[in-house]
Amino acid sequence: MRIEVQIAELQPMLLKIARMQLREPAWAEDVVSETLIAALEGATAFEGRSQVRTWVVGILKNKILDHFRRSRRYVSVDAQADSAQVESLDELYDDTGHKANEPLDWGDPEAALSQSQFFEILQQCMDKLPRSQARIFMMREWLELETGEICDQLAITSANCFVMLHRARLRLRECVEINWFQTGSASG
C-alpha cells in the first residue's frame, strides 16, 4: 500500500487523539490537518525505520506540543471545573503511610506490550477514564510534558495534577488488570 494512502487512513485515529488533548474540535482538526500535510510532505524522506503509524503519531505529538506552546494563556472552563474534584493527597495512602492499593504482579510487561491486542485493551481503558484524567495522563505520559507545563496549561495546582495522574494510573491499572491480565490475554 502506498504511504500516502496509509497516512490518509490514520486521520480518524489522529482526530481522536487530538480531540482528547485539545478538547476543542476546531483546534483538533487544525492540528491533524497540519500533521497530515507534514507527513505527506515528508513521505519521500520516510525511511521505514518505524511503522508509518508510529511516525505520523510522532508528528501529531509535536504539533500538539506546538499548539500548547502557542496557546499558553488560554484556560478552559473545563480545566477550572476539573480542579475542583481533587480532595487530598491523604486518600492516596493508608494509615501506615504506604500506598493504598498496591499493583498486582503483571509478569513480563515487555512481552505483553509486544502483543497488539494489549494496545486495544489499553485504548479501551483510556476511553473509560474521565476526560480530565485521560487528558492529564496523555499530557504527562505521551506528550511528556513536565508537571509545571501541565499545571500552567490547565490552570491547576501541582497537588491537583499529581492526584489526577495518580487516579488515572490507578484506574488504568485496574482496567488493564481486569481486561488483560486476569482474563489470560497476557499469556498469548
MDTraj code that builds the backbone (N, CA, C; nanometers):
import mdtraj as md
import numpy as np

residues = "MET ARG ILE GLU VAL GLN ILE ALA GLU LEU GLN PRO MET LEU LEU LYS ILE ALA ARG MET GLN LEU ARG GLU PRO ALA TRP ALA GLU ASP VAL VAL SER GLU THR LEU ILE ALA ALA LEU GLU GLY ALA THR ALA PHE GLU GLY ARG SER GLN VAL ARG THR TRP VAL VAL GLY ILE LEU LYS ASN LYS ILE LEU ASP HIS PHE ARG ARG SER ARG ARG TYR VAL SER VAL ASP ALA GLN ALA ASP SER ALA GLN VAL GLU SER LEU ASP GLU LEU TYR ASP ASP THR GLY HIS LYS ALA ASN GLU PRO LEU ASP TRP GLY ASP PRO GLU ALA ALA LEU SER GLN SER GLN PHE PHE GLU ILE LEU GLN GLN CYS MET ASP LYS LEU PRO ARG SER GLN ALA ARG ILE PHE MET MET ARG GLU TRP LEU GLU LEU GLU THR GLY GLU ILE CYS ASP GLN LEU ALA ILE THR SER ALA ASN CYS PHE VAL MET LEU HIS ARG ALA ARG LEU ARG LEU ARG GLU CYS VAL GLU ILE ASN TRP PHE GLN THR GLY SER ALA SER GLY".split()
xyz = np.array([
    [0.0845, -0.1169, 0.0000],
    [0.0000, 0.0000, 0.0000],
    [0.0897, 0.1242, 0.0000],
    [0.0545, 0.2210, -0.0798],
    [0.1327, 0.3445, -0.0885],
    [0.1283, 0.4194, 0.0443],
    [0.2379, 0.4863, 0.0756],
    [0.2482, 0.5577, 0.2023],
    [0.1433, 0.6682, 0.2146],
    [0.1093, 0.7319, 0.1047],
    [0.0095, 0.8390, 0.1077],
    [-0.1264, 0.7860, 0.1527],
    [-0.1601, 0.6668, 0.1074],
    [-0.2873, 0.6041, 0.1452],
    [-0.2833, 0.5665, 0.2934],
    [-0.1713, 0.5121, 0.3376],
    [-0.1568, 0.4755, 0.4787],
    [-0.1714, 0.5984, 0.5685],
    [-0.1123, 0.7086, 0.5270],
    [-0.1215, 0.8326, 0.6044],
    [-0.2664, 0.8797, 0.6109],
    [-0.3339, 0.8819, 0.4988],
    [-0.4732, 0.9280, 0.4942],
    [-0.5638, 0.8416, 0.5822],
    [-0.5380, 0.7122, 0.5884],
    [-0.6208, 0.6218, 0.6681],
    [-0.6050, 0.6442, 0.8188],
    [-0.5018, 0.7153, 0.8592],
    [-0.4776, 0.7409, 1.0011],
    [-0.5589, 0.8582, 1.0553],
    [-0.6243, 0.9349, 0.9682],
    [-0.6931, 1.0561, 1.0108],
    [-0.7930, 1.0341, 1.1255],
    [-0.8812, 0.9343, 1.1221],
    [-0.9760, 0.9177, 1.2333],
    [-0.9063, 0.8947, 1.3680],
    [-0.8038, 0.8133, 1.3689],
    [-0.7303, 0.7861, 1.4916],
    [-0.6593, 0.9127, 1.5400],
    [-0.6008, 0.9889, 1.4493],
    [-0.5329, 1.1130, 1.4854],
    [-0.6315, 1.2144, 1.5440],
    [-0.7496, 1.2219, 1.4854],
    [-0.8520, 1.3135, 1.5369],
    [-0.8937, 1.2760, 1.6782],
    [-0.9059, 1.1485, 1.7046],
    [-0.9450, 1.1026, 1.8377],
    [-0.8408, 1.1457, 1.9409],
    [-0.7149, 1.1266, 1.9082],
    [-0.6066, 1.1657, 1.9996],
    [-0.6067, 1.3169, 2.0184],
    [-0.6163, 1.3908, 1.9097],
    [-0.6116, 1.5374, 1.9168],
    [-0.7306, 1.5932, 1.9939],
    [-0.8470, 1.5363, 1.9743],
    [-0.9661, 1.5847, 2.0465],
    [-0.9523, 1.5623, 2.1966],
    [-0.8933, 1.4492, 2.2344],
    [-0.8748, 1.4210, 2.3757],
    [-0.7807, 1.5243, 2.4380],
    [-0.6780, 1.5623, 2.3658],
    [-0.5802, 1.6554, 2.4193],
    [-0.6248, 1.8004, 2.4132],
    [-0.6846, 1.8398, 2.3049],
    [-0.7137, 1.9814, 2.2831],
    [-0.8539, 2.0211, 2.3259],
    [-0.9460, 1.9273, 2.3274],
    [-1.0831, 1.9472, 2.3760],
    [-1.1575, 2.0586, 2.3043],
    [-1.1084, 2.0984, 2.1945],
    [-1.1765, 2.1962, 2.1099],
    [-1.1717, 2.1384, 1.9692],
    [-1.2853, 2.0949, 1.9145],
    [-1.2855, 2.0260, 1.7854],
    [-1.2133, 2.1006, 1.6731],
    [-1.2296, 2.2307, 1.6675],
    [-1.1644, 2.3076, 1.5602],
    [-1.0124, 2.3016, 1.5732],
    [-0.9625, 2.3121, 1.6960],
    [-0.8176, 2.3044, 1.7160],
    [-0.7668, 2.1652, 1.6797],
    [-0.8414, 2.0630, 1.7195],
    [-0.8006, 1.9257, 1.6896],
    [-0.7930, 1.9046, 1.5384],
    [-0.8933, 1.9529, 1.4674],
    [-0.8930, 1.9383, 1.3216],
    [-0.7763, 2.0137, 1.2586],
    [-0.7454, 2.1325, 1.3101],
    [-0.6325, 2.2089, 1.2583],
    [-0.5008, 2.1354, 1.2799],
    [-0.4821, 2.0824, 1.4006],
    [-0.3577, 2.0126, 1.4329],
    [-0.3439, 1.8860, 1.3476],
    [-0.4536, 1.8142, 1.3288],
    [-0.4497, 1.6930, 1.2463],
    [-0.4212, 1.7299, 1.1011],
    [-0.4801, 1.8379, 1.0533],
    [-0.4521, 1.8826, 0.9160],
    [-0.3044, 1.9166, 0.8995],
    [-0.2493, 1.9887, 0.9971],
    [-0.1061, 2.0215, 0.9932],
    [-0.0215, 1.8943, 0.9938],
    [-0.0646, 1.7976, 1.0734],
    [0.0083, 1.6704, 1.0829],
    [0.0064, 1.5965, 0.9489],
    [-0.1116, 1.5864, 0.8896],
    [-0.1236, 1.5149, 0.7625],
    [-0.0428, 1.5838, 0.6522],
    [-0.0468, 1.7160, 0.6499],
    [0.0313, 1.7900, 0.5497],
    [0.1803, 1.7639, 0.5700],
    [0.2267, 1.7734, 0.6953],
    [0.3685, 1.7491, 0.7239],
    [0.4091, 1.6066, 0.6857],
    [0.3218, 1.5103, 0.7157],
    [0.3535, 1.3704, 0.6830],
    [0.3571, 1.3497, 0.5320],
    [0.2611, 1.4057, 0.4620],
    [0.2595, 1.3903, 0.3161],
    [0.3798, 1.4589, 0.2515],
    [0.4152, 1.5777, 0.3033],
    [0.5322, 1.6473, 0.2501],
    [0.6613, 1.5724, 0.2806],
    [0.6644, 1.5021, 0.3940],
    [0.7852, 1.4290, 0.4318],
    [0.7836, 1.2829, 0.3928],
    [0.6819, 1.2387, 0.3202],
    [0.6682, 1.0965, 0.2860],
    [0.7880, 1.0430, 0.2088],
    [0.8451, 1.1244, 0.1222],
    [0.9597, 1.0762, 0.0439],
    [1.0834, 1.0577, 0.1308],
    [1.0897, 1.1299, 0.2422],
    [1.2046, 1.1180, 0.3317],
    [1.1859, 1.0071, 0.4354],
    [1.0642, 0.9516, 0.4455],
    [1.0379, 0.8451, 0.5418],
    [1.1208, 0.7231, 0.5043],
    [1.2030, 0.6784, 0.5981],
    [1.2968, 0.5689, 0.5705],
    [1.2453, 0.4317, 0.6107],
    [1.1309, 0.4247, 0.6744],
    [1.0741, 0.2958, 0.7112],
    [1.1384, 0.2318, 0.8319],
    [1.2090, 0.3090, 0.9147],
    [1.2700, 0.2521, 1.0355],
    [1.1662, 0.2256, 1.1441],
    [1.0479, 0.2798, 1.1260],
    [0.9358, 0.2543, 1.2160],
    [0.8120, 0.2354, 1.1290],
    [0.7017, 0.2023, 1.1923],
    [0.5774, 0.1907, 1.1169],
    [0.5312, 0.3310, 1.0785],
    [0.4562, 0.3412, 0.9711],
    [0.4029, 0.4703, 0.9273],
    [0.3192, 0.5317, 1.0388],
    [0.2389, 0.4499, 1.1036],
    [0.1533, 0.4985, 1.2125],
    [0.2368, 0.5623, 1.3229],
    [0.3432, 0.4969, 1.3646],
    [0.4296, 0.5485, 1.4702],
    [0.4903, 0.6827, 1.4296],
    [0.5344, 0.6900, 1.3058],
    [0.5955, 0.8116, 1.2535],
    [0.4944, 0.9268, 1.2507],
    [0.3750, 0.9016, 1.2023],
    [0.2726, 1.0068, 1.1909],
    [0.2241, 1.0492, 1.3297],
    [0.2081, 0.9547, 1.4220],
    [0.1670, 0.9902, 1.5571],
    [0.2748, 1.0765, 1.6240],
    [0.4001, 1.0504, 1.5941],
    [0.5087, 1.1352, 1.6444],
    [0.4973, 1.2782, 1.5921],
    [0.4611, 1.2916, 1.4666],
    [0.4395, 1.4250, 1.4096],
    [0.3229, 1.4930, 1.4813],
    [0.2145, 1.4187, 1.5027],
    [0.0986, 1.4735, 1.5734],
    [0.1384, 1.5210, 1.7129],
    [0.2159, 1.4409, 1.7820],
    [0.2613, 1.4773, 1.9162],
    [0.3305, 1.6133, 1.9132],
    [0.4189, 1.6326, 1.8182],
    [0.4903, 1.7602, 1.8077],
    [0.3967, 1.8747, 1.7720],
    [0.2997, 1.8496, 1.6879],
    [0.2027, 1.9543, 1.6507],
    [0.1172, 1.9935, 1.7710],
    [0.0788, 1.8966, 1.8532],
    [0.0015, 1.9264, 1.9734],
    [0.0859, 2.0083, 2.0713],
    [0.2119, 1.9689, 2.0889],
    [0.3012, 2.0449, 2.1763],
    [0.3176, 2.1878, 2.1258],
    [0.3323, 2.2042, 1.9941],
    [0.3412, 2.3391, 1.9360],
    [0.2154, 2.4189, 1.9672],
    [0.1003, 2.3544, 1.9557],
    [-0.0264, 2.4221, 1.9856],
    [-0.0286, 2.4675, 2.1317],
    [0.0125, 2.3800, 2.2237],
    [0.0151, 2.4163, 2.3654],
    [0.1066, 2.5352, 2.3889],
    [0.2212, 2.5351, 2.3248],
    [0.3155, 2.6458, 2.3433],
    [0.2594, 2.7771, 2.2901],
    [0.1860, 2.7695, 2.1796],
    [0.1264, 2.8909, 2.1219],
    [0.0116, 2.9440, 2.2064],
    [-0.0566, 2.8569, 2.2779],
    [-0.1787, 2.8988, 2.3471],
    [-0.1678, 2.8891, 2.4989],
    [-0.0522, 2.9147, 2.5534],
    [-0.0319, 2.9009, 2.6989],
    [-0.1284, 2.9852, 2.7808],
    [-0.1738, 3.0941, 2.7286],
    [-0.2580, 3.1842, 2.8064],
    [-0.4043, 3.1408, 2.8093],
    [-0.4410, 3.0448, 2.7254],
    [-0.5800, 3.0003, 2.7220],
    [-0.6083, 2.9083, 2.8398],
    [-0.7142, 2.9355, 2.9136],
    [-0.7564, 2.8495, 3.0241],
    [-0.9009, 2.8119, 2.9989],
    [-0.9287, 2.6835, 2.9906],
    [-1.0646, 2.6395, 2.9628],
    [-1.1483, 2.6369, 3.0893],
    [-1.2763, 2.6541, 3.0743],
    [-1.3699, 2.6438, 3.1854],
    [-1.3676, 2.5011, 3.2391],
    [-1.3528, 2.4023, 3.1499],
    [-1.3467, 2.2621, 3.1924],
    [-1.2302, 2.2380, 3.2874],
    [-1.1156, 2.3005, 3.2593],
    [-0.9984, 2.2818, 3.3448],
    [-1.0250, 2.3363, 3.4841],
    [-1.0915, 2.4489, 3.4933],
    [-1.1225, 2.5049, 3.6237],
    [-1.2202, 2.4153, 3.6980],
    [-1.3174, 2.3601, 3.6292],
    [-1.4130, 2.2685, 3.6925],
    [-1.3437, 2.1402, 3.7351],
    [-1.2519, 2.0889, 3.6510],
    [-1.1796, 1.9660, 3.6843],
    [-1.0983, 1.9821, 3.8121],
    [-1.0430, 2.1009, 3.8338],
    [-0.9573, 2.1212, 3.9500],
    [-1.0353, 2.1116, 4.0804],
    [-1.1655, 2.1272, 4.0752],
    [-1.2479, 2.1218, 4.1953],
    [-1.2689, 1.9788, 4.2447],
    [-1.2354, 1.8763, 4.1656],
    [-1.2660, 1.7401, 4.2052],
    [-1.1590, 1.6741, 4.2907],
    [-1.0482, 1.7401, 4.3179],
    [-0.9416, 1.6815, 4.3979],
    [-0.9611, 1.7176, 4.5442],
    [-0.9528, 1.6181, 4.6301],
    [-0.9696, 1.6437, 4.7718],
    [-0.8335, 1.6580, 4.8394],
    [-0.7685, 1.5455, 4.8680],
    [-0.6482, 1.5489, 4.9484],
    [-0.5527, 1.4383, 4.9043],
    [-0.4241, 1.4650, 4.9220],
    [-0.3242, 1.3620, 4.8939],
    [-0.3320, 1.2483, 4.9948],
    [-0.3930, 1.2744, 5.1120],
    [-0.4035, 1.1722, 5.2166],
    [-0.4774, 1.0483, 5.1692],
    [-0.5731, 1.0635, 5.0780],
    [-0.6524, 0.9493, 5.0329],
    [-0.5699, 0.8497, 4.9503],
    [-0.4502, 0.8889, 4.9095],
    [-0.3676, 0.8014, 4.8273],
    [-0.2871, 0.7011, 4.9121],
    [-0.2868, 0.7199, 5.0444],
    [-0.2054, 0.6372, 5.1321],
    [-0.2905, 0.5818, 5.2464],
    [-0.2469, 0.4655, 5.3004],
    [-0.3195, 0.4072, 5.4126],
    [-0.2693, 0.4673, 5.5443],
    [-0.3197, 0.4162, 5.6571],
    [-0.2856, 0.4712, 5.7886],
    [-0.1380, 0.4556, 5.8239],
    [-0.0701, 0.3578, 5.7623],
    [0.0716, 0.3367, 5.7920],
    [0.1629, 0.4210, 5.7031],
    [0.1048, 0.4972, 5.6114],
    [0.1848, 0.5815, 5.5227],
    [0.2261, 0.5134, 5.3937],
    [0.1802, 0.3899, 5.3719],
    [0.2115, 0.3175, 5.2492],
    [0.1032, 0.3436, 5.1447],
    [0.1387, 0.3239, 5.0201],
    [0.0416, 0.3427, 4.9128],
    [-0.0765, 0.2489, 4.9310],
    [-0.1937, 0.3040, 4.9146],
    [-0.3136, 0.2203, 4.9154],
    [-0.3198, 0.1488, 4.7808],
    [-0.3667, 0.0265, 4.7785],
    [-0.3862, -0.0490, 4.6543],
    [-0.2567, -0.0737, 4.5776],
    [-0.1734, -0.1607, 4.6288],
    [-0.0517, -0.1980, 4.5567],
    [-0.0886, -0.2730, 4.4289],
    [-0.0136, -0.2560, 4.3210],
    [-0.0465, -0.3227, 4.1944],
    [-0.0203, -0.4736, 4.1987],
    [-0.0941, -0.5468, 4.1160],
    [-0.0707, -0.6903, 4.1003],
    [0.0589, -0.7121, 4.0226],
    [0.1143, -0.8333, 4.0319],
    [0.2310, -0.8682, 3.9519],
    [0.1851, -0.8903, 3.8085],
    [0.2377, -0.8139, 3.7179],
    [0.1973, -0.8206, 3.5773],
    [0.2869, -0.9143, 3.4963],
    [0.3771, -0.9816, 3.5607],
    [0.4643, -1.0721, 3.4860],
    [0.5650, -0.9938, 3.4036],
    [0.5777, -1.0286, 3.2774],
    [0.6728, -0.9639, 3.1877],
    [0.6002, -0.8609, 3.1009],
    [0.6002, -0.7316, 3.1435],
    [0.5271, -0.6302, 3.0678],
    [0.5755, -0.6149, 2.9238],
    [0.7040, -0.6361, 2.8989],
    [0.7549, -0.6209, 2.7619],
    [0.6923, -0.7230, 2.6678],
    [0.6704, -0.8433, 2.7182],
    [0.6063, -0.9449, 2.6346],
    [0.4626, -0.9041, 2.6041],
    [0.3949, -0.8474, 2.7035],
    [0.2569, -0.8029, 2.6822],
    [0.2512, -0.6867, 2.5848],
    [0.3482, -0.5971, 2.5963],
    [0.3496, -0.4806, 2.5075],
    [0.3689, -0.5199, 2.3620],
    [0.4338, -0.6305, 2.3405],
    [0.4592, -0.6716, 2.2032],
    [0.3336, -0.7254, 2.1348],
    [0.2296, -0.7460, 2.2085],
    [0.1064, -0.8005, 2.1521],
    [0.0112, -0.6858, 2.1183],
    [-0.0326, -0.6795, 1.9959],
    [-0.1169, -0.5680, 1.9522],
    [-0.2504, -0.5638, 2.0262],
    [-0.2995, -0.6777, 2.0720],
    [-0.4250, -0.6793, 2.1464],
    [-0.4142, -0.5988, 2.2752],
    [-0.2949, -0.5967, 2.3332],
    [-0.2754, -0.5205, 2.4552],
    [-0.3083, -0.3736, 2.4318],
    [-0.2649, -0.3191, 2.3188],
    [-0.2890, -0.1788, 2.2904],
    [-0.4376, -0.1502, 2.2703],
    [-0.5088, -0.2463, 2.2167],
    [-0.6534, -0.2301, 2.2029],
    [-0.7190, -0.2226, 2.3407],
    [-0.6769, -0.3093, 2.4324],
    [-0.7297, -0.3075, 2.5692],
    [-0.6917, -0.1766, 2.6367],
    [-0.5669, -0.1350, 2.6213],
    [-0.5224, -0.0101, 2.6817],
    [-0.6036, 0.1076, 2.6293],
    [-0.6305, 0.1111, 2.4995],
    [-0.7104, 0.2198, 2.4425],
    [-0.8525, 0.2169, 2.4985],
    [-0.9100, 0.0982, 2.5110],
    [-1.0437, 0.0878, 2.5700],
    [-1.0438, 0.1392, 2.7136],
    [-0.9387, 0.1085, 2.7870],
    [-0.9275, 0.1564, 2.9243],
    [-0.9107, 0.3086, 2.9279],
    [-0.8330, 0.3630, 2.8357],
    [-0.8174, 0.5090, 2.8275],
    [-0.9521, 0.5747, 2.7991],
    [-1.0314, 0.5127, 2.7120],
    [-1.1622, 0.5674, 2.6769],
    [-1.2580, 0.5703, 2.7961],
    [-1.2357, 0.4821, 2.8947],
    [-1.3223, 0.4752, 3.0120],
    [-1.2854, 0.5774, 3.1194],
    [-1.1664, 0.6355, 3.1091],
    [-1.1245, 0.7348, 3.2074],
    [-1.2090, 0.8611, 3.1958],
    [-1.2298, 0.9313, 3.3073],
    [-1.2900, 1.0645, 3.2960],
    [-1.2013, 1.1506, 3.2046],
    [-1.2630, 1.2362, 3.1269],
    [-1.1896, 1.3148, 3.0273],
    [-1.0712, 1.3905, 3.0871],
    [-1.0918, 1.4506, 3.2033],
    [-0.9835, 1.5297, 3.2638],
    [-0.8651, 1.4411, 3.3002],
    [-0.8914, 1.3219, 3.3531],
    [-0.7830, 1.2308, 3.3887],
    [-0.7123, 1.1777, 3.2646],
    [-0.7878, 1.1438, 3.1626],
    [-0.7278, 1.0949, 3.0386],
    [-0.6392, 1.2024, 2.9773],
    [-0.6874, 1.3245, 2.9797],
    [-0.6108, 1.4344, 2.9200],
    [-0.4791, 1.4557, 2.9949],
    [-0.4849, 1.4627, 3.1269],
    [-0.3639, 1.4848, 3.2056],
    [-0.2679, 1.3670, 3.1895],
    [-0.3203, 1.2457, 3.1896],
    [-0.2349, 1.1276, 3.1711],
    [-0.1636, 1.1333, 3.0361],
    [-0.2370, 1.1671, 2.9316],
    [-0.1765, 1.1749, 2.7981],
    [-0.0741, 1.2881, 2.7900],
    [-0.1032, 1.4007, 2.8541],
    [-0.0087, 1.5120, 2.8530],
    [0.1224, 1.4713, 2.9200],
    [0.1118, 1.3981, 3.0290],
    [0.2304, 1.3596, 3.1048],
    [0.3046, 1.2425, 3.0393],
    [0.2325, 1.1367, 3.0063],
    [0.2966, 1.0137, 2.9609],
    [0.3217, 1.0078, 2.8109],
    [0.2358, 1.0685, 2.7319],
    [0.2521, 1.0602, 2.5868],
    [0.3207, 1.1847, 2.5318],
    [0.2737, 1.3020, 2.5747],
    [0.3367, 1.4259, 2.5290],
    [0.4622, 1.4577, 2.6091],
    [0.4803, 1.3893, 2.7216],
    [0.5970, 1.4023, 2.8080],
    [0.6164, 1.5448, 2.8595],
    [0.5048, 1.6111, 2.8897],
    [0.5115, 1.7449, 2.9467],
    [0.5484, 1.7352, 3.0939],
    [0.6200, 1.8343, 3.1425],
    [0.6527, 1.8420, 3.2843],
    [0.5276, 1.8835, 3.3609],
    [0.5250, 1.8544, 3.4890],
    [0.4100, 1.8879, 3.5717],
    [0.3791, 2.0369, 3.5659],
    [0.4810, 2.1192, 3.5727],
    [0.4601, 2.2637, 3.5671],
    [0.3923, 2.3079, 3.4389],
    [0.4318, 2.2477, 3.3272],
    [0.3698, 2.2819, 3.1989],
    [0.2219, 2.2407, 3.1975],
    [0.1927, 2.1233, 3.2522],
    [0.0544, 2.0758, 3.2577],
    [-0.0288, 2.1694, 3.3448],
    [0.0257, 2.2048, 3.4598],
    [-0.0463, 2.2929, 3.5523],
    [-0.0710, 2.4293, 3.4892],
    [0.0281, 2.4835, 3.4211],
    [0.0107, 2.6122, 3.3529],
    [-0.0960, 2.6021, 3.2454],
    [-0.0905, 2.4957, 3.1671],
    [-0.1839, 2.4792, 3.0565],
    [-0.3276, 2.4646, 3.1046],
    [-0.3467, 2.3925, 3.2148],
    [-0.4817, 2.3625, 3.2626],
    [-0.5254, 2.4501, 3.3798],
    [-0.4374, 2.5377, 3.4250],
    [-0.4669, 2.6272, 3.5374],
    [-0.5077, 2.5486, 3.6619],
    [-0.4236, 2.4492, 3.6983],
    [-0.4474, 2.3695, 3.8181],
    [-0.3210, 2.3704, 3.9027],
    [-0.3342, 2.3287, 4.0283],
    [-0.2183, 2.3218, 4.1163],
    [-0.1411, 2.1920, 4.0908],
    [-0.0164, 2.1894, 4.1352],
    [0.0622, 2.0669, 4.1170],
    [0.0039, 1.9525, 4.2003],
    [-0.0496, 1.9819, 4.3183],
    [-0.1119, 1.8769, 4.4002],
    [-0.2309, 1.8173, 4.3260],
    [-0.3106, 1.9033, 4.2648],
    [-0.4257, 1.8581, 4.1873],
    [-0.3785, 1.7695, 4.0723],
    [-0.2756, 1.8136, 4.0037],
    [-0.2217, 1.7376, 3.8903],
    [-0.1745, 1.5989, 3.9358],
    [-0.0994, 1.5944, 4.0463],
    [-0.0472, 1.4668, 4.0945],
    [-0.1602, 1.3723, 4.1348],
    [-0.2629, 1.4253, 4.2003],
    [-0.3751, 1.3410, 4.2411],
    [-0.4483, 1.2885, 4.1184],
    [-0.4720, 1.3751, 4.0204],
    [-0.5434, 1.3309, 3.8999],
    [-0.4613, 1.2284, 3.8222],
    [-0.3291, 1.2481, 3.8150],
    [-0.2428, 1.1487, 3.7500],
    [-0.2485, 1.0166, 3.8250],
    [-0.2434, 1.0243, 3.9562],
    [-0.2484, 0.9024, 4.0369],
    [-0.3795, 0.8279, 4.0137],
    [-0.4895, 0.9020, 4.0145],
    [-0.6195, 0.8394, 3.9920],
    [-0.6285, 0.7778, 3.8531],
    [-0.5755, 0.8473, 3.7540],
    [-0.5773, 0.7925, 3.6179],
    [-0.4973, 0.6635, 3.6123],
    [-0.3804, 0.6635, 3.6740],
    [-0.2961, 0.5437, 3.6732],
    [-0.3639, 0.4283, 3.7461],
    [-0.4283, 0.4585, 3.8603],
    [-0.5000, 0.3529, 3.9337],
    [-0.6110, 0.2929, 3.8488],
    [-0.6884, 0.3792, 3.7843],
    [-0.7992, 0.3297, 3.7014],
    [-0.7483, 0.2507, 3.5822],
    [-0.6429, 0.2994, 3.5197],
    [-0.5854, 0.2262, 3.4060],
    [-0.5313, 0.0919, 3.4521],
    [-0.4604, 0.0927, 3.5641],
    [-0.4055, -0.0322, 3.6163],
    [-0.5163, -0.1324, 3.6435],
    [-0.6213, -0.0878, 3.7108],
    [-0.7325, -0.1769, 3.7424],
    [-0.7976, -0.2300, 3.6150],
    [-0.8215, -0.1426, 3.5201],
    [-0.8862, -0.1833, 3.3951],
    [-0.7996, -0.2833, 3.3179],
    [-0.6695, -0.2554, 3.3101],
    [-0.5792, -0.3463, 3.2382],
    [-0.5693, -0.4792, 3.3110],
    [-0.5632, -0.4741, 3.4441],
    [-0.5572, -0.5992, 3.5204],
    [-0.6814, -0.6848, 3.4951],
    [-0.7971, -0.6220, 3.4940],
    [-0.9221, -0.6961, 3.4743],
    [-0.9356, -0.7456, 3.3308],
    [-0.9066, -0.6598, 3.2348],
    [-0.9330, -0.6911, 3.0940],
    [-0.8168, -0.7561, 3.0209],
    [-0.6999, -0.7592, 3.0809],
    [-0.5853, -0.8183, 3.0120],
    [-0.5230, -0.9293, 3.0947],
    [-0.4768, -0.8949, 3.2133],
    [-0.4010, -0.9908, 3.2921],
    [-0.4884, -1.0974, 3.3579],
    [-0.6060, -1.0610, 3.4060],
    [-0.6912, -1.1595, 3.4731],
    [-0.7700, -1.2454, 3.3745],
    [-0.7824, -1.2003, 3.2495],
    [-0.8567, -1.2795, 3.1508],
    [-0.7662, -1.3781, 3.0796],
    [-0.6366, -1.3701, 3.1073],
    [-0.5437, -1.4613, 3.0409],
    [-0.4938, -1.4131, 2.9081],
    [-0.5313, -1.2929, 2.8657],
    [-0.4876, -1.2404, 2.7373],
    [-0.3377, -1.2182, 2.7329],
    [-0.2790, -1.1912, 2.8485],
    [-0.1358, -1.1614, 2.8534],
    [-0.0511, -1.2815, 2.8181],
    [-0.1051, -1.3982, 2.8343],
    [-0.0250, -1.5176, 2.8071],
    [-0.0244, -1.5567, 2.6609],
    [-0.1011, -1.4865, 2.5812],
    [-0.0903, -1.5162, 2.4397],
    [-0.2191, -1.5247, 2.3743],
])
top = md.Topology()
chain = top.add_chain()
for i, resn in enumerate(residues, 1):
    res = top.add_residue(resn, chain, resSeq=i)
    for name in ("N", "CA", "C"):
        top.add_atom(name, md.element.get_by_symbol(name[0]), res)
traj = md.Trajectory(xyz[None], top)
